[in-house]
């Protein structure tokens, strides 16, 4: 088993201790179970689900992005003419 350490604010530490005691488990076992549940939940989500709160929330208009191709082509033309 790999050993990890973490820092908890005093209030969170107290809640974890009380929750572990209420379940009849050690603090270590409680934290391992919590970490496993969180990891499983995170890894089982699709990327689109994890980003759902931000997908489509930015509207940039795309004006500058549309001009990028034309700007690049112009730069290449200038470079060719300079040779």
N, CA, C and O atoms as a GROMACS GRO file, in nm:
protein
  332
    1UNK      N    1   0.085  -0.118   0.000
    1UNK     CA    2   0.000   0.000   0.000
    1UNK      C    3   0.090   0.124   0.000
    1UNK      O    4   0.191   0.127   0.069
    2UNK      N    5   0.053   0.225  -0.076
    2UNK     CA    6   0.128   0.351  -0.082
    2UNK      C    7   0.086   0.442   0.032
    2UNK      O    8  -0.032   0.451   0.065
    3UNK      N    9   0.182   0.508   0.091
    3UNK     CA   10   0.155   0.600   0.201
    3UNK      C   11   0.140   0.741   0.145
    3UNK      O   12   0.225   0.785   0.068
    4UNK      N   13   0.036   0.811   0.181
    4UNK     CA   14   0.012   0.950   0.143
    4UNK      C   15  -0.013   1.030   0.270
    4UNK      O   16  -0.051   0.976   0.374
    5UNK      N   17   0.009   1.159   0.260
    5UNK     CA   18  -0.026   1.246   0.373
    5UNK      C   19  -0.105   1.363   0.319
    5UNK      O   20  -0.090   1.401   0.203
    6UNK      N   21  -0.188   1.421   0.402
    6UNK     CA   22  -0.266   1.536   0.362
    6UNK      C   23  -0.288   1.626   0.481
    6UNK      O   24  -0.280   1.584   0.596
    7UNK      N   25  -0.316   1.750   0.451
    7UNK     CA   26  -0.341   1.848   0.557
    7UNK      C   27  -0.489   1.881   0.557
    7UNK      O   28  -0.549   1.906   0.452
    8UNK      N   29  -0.548   1.882   0.674
    8UNK     CA   30  -0.689   1.914   0.690
    8UNK      C   31  -0.703   2.032   0.785
    8UNK      O   32  -0.633   2.042   0.885
    9UNK      N   33  -0.795   2.122   0.752
    9UNK     CA   34  -0.828   2.228   0.846
    9UNK      C   35  -0.885   2.162   0.971
    9UNK      O   36  -0.945   2.054   0.962
   10UNK      N   37  -0.868   2.223   1.086
   10UNK     CA   38  -0.918   2.161   1.211
   10UNK      C   39  -1.066   2.123   1.205
   10UNK      O   40  -1.104   2.018   1.257
   11UNK      N   41  -1.148   2.207   1.144
   11UNK     CA   42  -1.292   2.177   1.138
   11UNK      C   43  -1.320   2.052   1.053
   11UNK      O   44  -1.402   1.969   1.090
   12UNK      N   45  -1.250   2.041   0.940
   12UNK     CA   46  -1.268   1.923   0.854
   12UNK      C   47  -1.214   1.799   0.924
   12UNK      O   48  -1.276   1.693   0.916
   13UNK      N   49  -1.102   1.811   0.990
   13UNK     CA   50  -1.046   1.697   1.062
   13UNK      C   51  -1.146   1.646   1.167
   13UNK      O   52  -1.165   1.526   1.182
   14UNK      N   53  -1.207   1.738   1.237
   14UNK     CA   54  -1.305   1.698   1.339
   14UNK      C   55  -1.425   1.629   1.274
   14UNK      O   56  -1.473   1.528   1.327
   15UNK      N   57  -1.474   1.680   1.163
   15UNK     CA   58  -1.588   1.616   1.095
   15UNK      C   59  -1.551   1.478   1.045
   15UNK      O   60  -1.631   1.384   1.057
   16UNK      N   61  -1.430   1.464   0.990
   16UNK     CA   62  -1.385   1.333   0.942
   16UNK      C   63  -1.376   1.235   1.058
   16UNK      O   64  -1.421   1.121   1.045
   17UNK      N   65  -1.320   1.277   1.169
   17UNK     CA   66  -1.309   1.189   1.286
   17UNK      C   67  -1.447   1.145   1.335
   17UNK      O   68  -1.469   1.028   1.366
   18UNK      N   69  -1.541   1.242   1.342
   18UNK     CA   70  -1.676   1.208   1.389
   18UNK      C   71  -1.747   1.116   1.290
   18UNK      O   72  -1.816   1.023   1.332
   19UNK      N   73  -1.731   1.141   1.160
   19UNK     CA   74  -1.796   1.057   1.058
   19UNK      C   75  -1.739   0.916   1.061
   19UNK      O   76  -1.813   0.818   1.051
   20UNK      N   77  -1.608   0.905   1.074
   20UNK     CA   78  -1.544   0.772   1.080
   20UNK      C   79  -1.595   0.696   1.202
   20UNK      O   80  -1.627   0.577   1.193
   21UNK      N   81  -1.603   0.764   1.315
   21UNK     CA   82  -1.653   0.699   1.437
   21UNK      C   83  -1.798   0.656   1.420
   21UNK      O   84  -1.838   0.548   1.465
   22UNK      N   85  -1.878   0.740   1.354
   22UNK     CA   86  -2.019   0.706   1.333
   22UNK      C   87  -2.034   0.582   1.245
   22UNK      O   88  -2.129   0.506   1.261
   23UNK      N   89  -1.941   0.563   1.152
   23UNK     CA   90  -1.945   0.444   1.066
   23UNK      C   91  -1.875   0.325   1.129
   23UNK      O   92  -1.884   0.213   1.078
   24UNK      N   93  -1.807   0.348   1.238
   24UNK     CA   94  -1.735   0.239   1.303
   24UNK      C   95  -1.607   0.202   1.230
   24UNK      O   96  -1.563   0.087   1.236
   25UNK      N   97  -1.547   0.298   1.159
   25UNK     CA   98  -1.423   0.270   1.087
   25UNK      C   99  -1.314   0.365   1.136
   25UNK      O  100  -1.340   0.463   1.205
   26UNK      N  101  -1.192   0.333   1.097
   26UNK     CA  102  -1.081   0.421   1.131
   26UNK      C  103  -1.084   0.543   1.039
   26UNK      O  104  -1.148   0.542   0.934
   27UNK      N  105  -1.014   0.647   1.080
   27UNK     CA  106  -1.004   0.766   0.996
   27UNK      C  107  -0.937   0.730   0.863
   27UNK      O  108  -0.980   0.776   0.758
   28UNK      N  109  -0.835   0.647   0.868
   28UNK     CA  110  -0.766   0.606   0.744
   28UNK      C  111  -0.860   0.534   0.649
   28UNK      O  112  -0.863   0.565   0.530
   29UNK      N  113  -0.937   0.440   0.701
   29UNK     CA  114  -1.032   0.367   0.617
   29UNK      C  115  -1.140   0.460   0.562
   29UNK      O  116  -1.178   0.448   0.445
   30UNK      N  117  -1.187   0.551   0.644
   30UNK     CA  118  -1.287   0.647   0.600
   30UNK      C  119  -1.233   0.731   0.484
   30UNK      O  120  -1.302   0.752   0.384
   31UNK      N  121  -1.110   0.780   0.498
   31UNK     CA  122  -1.050   0.863   0.393
   31UNK      C  123  -1.020   0.782   0.267
   31UNK      O  124  -1.037   0.833   0.156
   32UNK      N  125  -0.977   0.656   0.282
   32UNK     CA  126  -0.954   0.571   0.164
   32UNK      C  127  -1.084   0.550   0.088
   32UNK      O  128  -1.087   0.559  -0.035
   33UNK      N  129  -1.192   0.523   0.161
   33UNK     CA  130  -1.322   0.501   0.098
   33UNK      C  131  -1.369   0.629   0.027
   33UNK      O  132  -1.418   0.623  -0.085
   34UNK      N  133  -1.353   0.742   0.093
   34UNK     CA  134  -1.394   0.870   0.033
   34UNK      C  135  -1.313   0.898  -0.093
   34UNK      O  136  -1.368   0.941  -0.194
   35UNK      N  137  -1.182   0.874  -0.088
   35UNK     CA  138  -1.096   0.898  -0.204
   35UNK      C  139  -1.134   0.804  -0.318
   35UNK      O  140  -1.138   0.846  -0.434
   36UNK      N  141  -1.162   0.679  -0.288
   36UNK     CA  142  -1.200   0.582  -0.390
   36UNK      C  143  -1.332   0.622  -0.456
   36UNK      O  144  -1.344   0.617  -0.578
   37UNK      N  145  -1.430   0.661  -0.376
   37UNK     CA  146  -1.559   0.702  -0.431
   37UNK      C  147  -1.544   0.824  -0.521
   37UNK      O  148  -1.603   0.830  -0.629
   38UNK      N  149  -1.466   0.921  -0.477
   38UNK     CA  150  -1.445   1.043  -0.557
   38UNK      C  151  -1.370   1.012  -0.687
   38UNK      O  152  -1.405   1.064  -0.792
   39UNK      N  153  -1.268   0.927  -0.679
   39UNK     CA  154  -1.192   0.890  -0.798
   39UNK      C  155  -1.280   0.816  -0.898
   39UNK      O  156  -1.275   0.844  -1.018
   40UNK      N  157  -1.362   0.723  -0.850
   40UNK     CA  158  -1.452   0.648  -0.938
   40UNK      C  159  -1.552   0.742  -1.005
   40UNK      O  160  -1.579   0.730  -1.124
   41UNK      N  161  -1.608   0.834  -0.927
   41UNK     CA  162  -1.707   0.927  -0.982
   41UNK      C  163  -1.642   1.016  -1.088
   41UNK      O  164  -1.701   1.039  -1.194
   42UNK      N  165  -1.523   1.066  -1.061
   42UNK     CA  166  -1.454   1.154  -1.155
   42UNK      C  167  -1.415   1.080  -1.281
   42UNK      O  168  -1.436   1.131  -1.392
   43UNK      N  169  -1.359   0.961  -1.267
   43UNK     CA  170  -1.312   0.885  -1.383
   43UNK      C  171  -1.424   0.827  -1.466
   43UNK      O  172  -1.405   0.799  -1.585
   44UNK      N  173  -1.540   0.809  -1.409
   44UNK     CA  174  -1.651   0.751  -1.484
   44UNK      C  175  -1.728   0.857  -1.562
   44UNK      O  176  -1.808   0.822  -1.650
   45UNK      N  177  -1.707   0.984  -1.533
   45UNK     CA  178  -1.776   1.090  -1.606
   45UNK      C  179  -1.712   1.112  -1.742
   45UNK      O  180  -1.590   1.102  -1.757
   46UNK      N  181  -1.794   1.140  -1.839
   46UNK     CA  182  -1.743   1.178  -1.970
   46UNK      C  183  -1.689   1.320  -1.960
   46UNK      O  184  -1.733   1.399  -1.876
   47UNK      N  185  -1.595   1.352  -2.046
   47UNK     CA  186  -1.537   1.486  -2.046
   47UNK      C  187  -1.645   1.591  -2.064
   47UNK      O  188  -1.642   1.695  -1.997
   48UNK      N  189  -1.740   1.566  -2.152
   48UNK     CA  190  -1.846   1.664  -2.175
   48UNK      C  191  -1.931   1.686  -2.050
   48UNK      O  192  -1.981   1.796  -2.026
   49UNK      N  193  -1.948   1.581  -1.968
   49UNK     CA  194  -2.023   1.596  -1.844
   49UNK      C  195  -1.945   1.680  -1.743
   49UNK      O  196  -2.001   1.763  -1.672
   50UNK      N  197  -1.812   1.656  -1.737
   50UNK     CA  198  -1.730   1.731  -1.642
   50UNK      C  199  -1.722   1.879  -1.680
   50UNK      O  200  -1.706   1.964  -1.592
   51UNK      N  201  -1.734   1.909  -1.808
   51UNK     CA  202  -1.722   2.047  -1.855
   51UNK      C  203  -1.857   2.110  -1.887
   51UNK      O  204  -1.862   2.219  -1.944
   52UNK      N  205  -1.965   2.043  -1.852
   52UNK     CA  206  -2.099   2.090  -1.890
   52UNK      C  207  -2.128   2.231  -1.842
   52UNK      O  208  -2.200   2.306  -1.908
   53UNK      N  209  -2.074   2.270  -1.726
   53UNK     CA  210  -2.104   2.402  -1.674
   53UNK      C  211  -2.033   2.514  -1.749
   53UNK      O  212  -2.068   2.631  -1.733
   54UNK      N  213  -1.933   2.480  -1.832
   54UNK     CA  214  -1.862   2.584  -1.908
   54UNK      C  215  -1.876   2.571  -2.059
   54UNK      O  216  -1.849   2.667  -2.131
   55UNK      N  217  -1.917   2.457  -2.108
   55UNK     CA  218  -1.932   2.438  -2.253
   55UNK      C  219  -2.041   2.531  -2.304
   55UNK      O  220  -2.154   2.532  -2.254
   56UNK      N  221  -2.006   2.607  -2.404
   56UNK     CA  222  -2.102   2.697  -2.466
   56UNK      C  223  -2.126   2.825  -2.391
   56UNK      O  224  -2.212   2.904  -2.430
   57UNK      N  225  -2.052   2.848  -2.283
   57UNK     CA  226  -2.077   2.968  -2.203
   57UNK      C  227  -2.000   3.089  -2.252
   57UNK      O  228  -2.024   3.201  -2.205
   58UNK      N  229  -1.908   3.070  -2.344
   58UNK     CA  230  -1.828   3.182  -2.394
   58UNK      C  231  -1.864   3.204  -2.541
   58UNK      O  232  -1.863   3.111  -2.622
   59UNK      N  233  -1.896   3.325  -2.573
   59UNK     CA  234  -1.930   3.360  -2.710
   59UNK      C  235  -1.830   3.465  -2.757
   59UNK      O  236  -1.835   3.580  -2.715
   60UNK      N  237  -1.739   3.425  -2.843
   60UNK     CA  238  -1.635   3.516  -2.887
   60UNK      C  239  -1.661   3.579  -3.022
   60UNK      O  240  -1.591   3.672  -3.060
   61UNK      N  241  -1.759   3.531  -3.095
   61UNK     CA  242  -1.789   3.587  -3.225
   61UNK      C  243  -1.703   3.529  -3.336
   61UNK      O  244  -1.747   3.524  -3.450
   62UNK      N  245  -1.583   3.487  -3.304
   62UNK     CA  246  -1.498   3.421  -3.402
   62UNK      C  247  -1.438   3.510  -3.507
   62UNK      O  248  -1.374   3.460  -3.600
   63UNK      N  249  -1.454   3.640  -3.498
   63UNK     CA  250  -1.402   3.730  -3.600
   63UNK      C  251  -1.253   3.717  -3.620
   63UNK      O  252  -1.207   3.704  -3.733
   64UNK      N  253  -1.178   3.721  -3.514
   64UNK     CA  254  -1.032   3.712  -3.526
   64UNK      C  255  -0.990   3.572  -3.571
   64UNK      O  256  -0.894   3.557  -3.647
   65UNK      N  257  -1.059   3.471  -3.525
   65UNK     CA  258  -1.023   3.334  -3.564
   65UNK      C  259  -1.043   3.314  -3.714
   65UNK      O  260  -0.965   3.245  -3.778
   66UNK      N  261  -1.148   3.374  -3.768
   66UNK     CA  262  -1.172   3.361  -3.911
   66UNK      C  263  -1.062   3.429  -3.992
   66UNK      O  264  -1.030   3.384  -4.102
   67UNK      N  265  -1.005   3.535  -3.939
   67UNK     CA  266  -0.902   3.611  -4.010
   67UNK      C  267  -0.764   3.547  -4.002
   67UNK      O  268  -0.674   3.585  -4.076
   68UNK      N  269  -0.747   3.450  -3.913
   68UNK     CA  270  -0.616   3.388  -3.894
   68UNK      C  271  -0.565   3.321  -4.020
   68UNK      O  272  -0.448   3.338  -4.056
   69UNK      N  273  -0.649   3.246  -4.088
   69UNK     CA  274  -0.608   3.177  -4.210
   69UNK      C  275  -0.564   3.274  -4.317
   69UNK      O  276  -0.463   3.253  -4.384
   70UNK      N  277  -0.640   3.381  -4.333
   70UNK     CA  278  -0.605   3.481  -4.433
   70UNK      C  279  -0.473   3.549  -4.397
   70UNK      O  280  -0.390   3.573  -4.484
   71UNK      N  281  -0.452   3.580  -4.270
   71UNK     CA  282  -0.328   3.642  -4.224
   71UNK      C  283  -0.208   3.552  -4.247
   71UNK      O  284  -0.101   3.599  -4.285
   72UNK      N  285  -0.225   3.425  -4.223
   72UNK     CA  286  -0.115   3.330  -4.244
   72UNK      C  287  -0.081   3.321  -4.392
   72UNK      O  288   0.037   3.320  -4.429
   73UNK      N  289  -0.183   3.314  -4.476
   73UNK     CA  290  -0.160   3.307  -4.621
   73UNK      C  291  -0.088   3.433  -4.670
   73UNK      O  292   0.002   3.425  -4.753
   74UNK      N  293  -0.128   3.549  -4.619
   74UNK     CA  294  -0.062   3.675  -4.656
   74UNK      C  295   0.084   3.674  -4.614
   74UNK      O  296   0.171   3.718  -4.690
   75UNK      N  297   0.112   3.624  -4.494
   75UNK     CA  298   0.250   3.618  -4.445
   75UNK      C  299   0.335   3.527  -4.533
   75UNK      O  300   0.450   3.559  -4.561
   76UNK      N  301   0.279   3.414  -4.576
   76UNK     CA  302   0.352   3.323  -4.664
   76UNK      C  303   0.380   3.389  -4.799
   76UNK      O  304   0.489   3.376  -4.855
   77UNK      N  305   0.279   3.460  -4.852
   77UNK     CA  306   0.299   3.530  -4.980
   77UNK      C  307   0.411   3.633  -4.970
   77UNK      O  308   0.495   3.643  -5.059
   78UNK      N  309   0.413   3.709  -4.862
   78UNK     CA  310   0.517   3.809  -4.841
   78UNK      C  311   0.654   3.743  -4.833
   78UNK      O  312   0.752   3.794  -4.888
   79UNK      N  313   0.661   3.632  -4.764
   79UNK     CA  314   0.788   3.561  -4.749
   79UNK      C  315   0.839   3.511  -4.884
   79UNK      O  316   0.958   3.520  -4.915
   80UNK      N  317   0.746   3.457  -4.966
   80UNK     CA  318   0.785   3.409  -5.099
   80UNK      C  319   0.835   3.524  -5.186
   80UNK      O  320   0.935   3.510  -5.257
   81UNK      N  321   0.767   3.637  -5.180
   81UNK     CA  322   0.809   3.752  -5.260
   81UNK      C  323   0.944   3.806  -5.216
   81UNK      O  324   1.020   3.857  -5.299
   82UNK      N  325   0.976   3.795  -5.091
   82UNK     CA  326   1.103   3.846  -5.038
   82UNK      C  327   1.222   3.763  -5.085
   82UNK      O  328   1.335   3.812  -5.084
   83UNK      N  329   1.201   3.642  -5.126
   83UNK     CA  330   1.311   3.553  -5.169
   83UNK      C  331   1.357   3.589  -5.303
   83UNK      O  332   1.449   3.525  -5.356
   0.00000   0.00000   0.00000
